[in-house]
Amino acid sequence: MEWLQQECGLTMKYETVRQFVRHKLQAKLKVPRPRSLKQAAAAIATFKKTSAWL
């Protein structure tokens, strides 16, 4: 919302922007998947360092 105001000078309600993005652009809000409490922090750090997409 703030980005639209700063960059484009537009003031819109959140729901209006969400509906436009969801229905006209056919995009979905991206949220991270929940993590298991059993995961080791060291294993996560190693994965992030060695994965090709990061």
Buried (B, 14 or more C-beta within 10 A) or exposed (E): EEEEEEEEEEEEEEEEBEEEEEEEEEEEEEEEEEEEEEEEEEEEEEEEEEEEEE
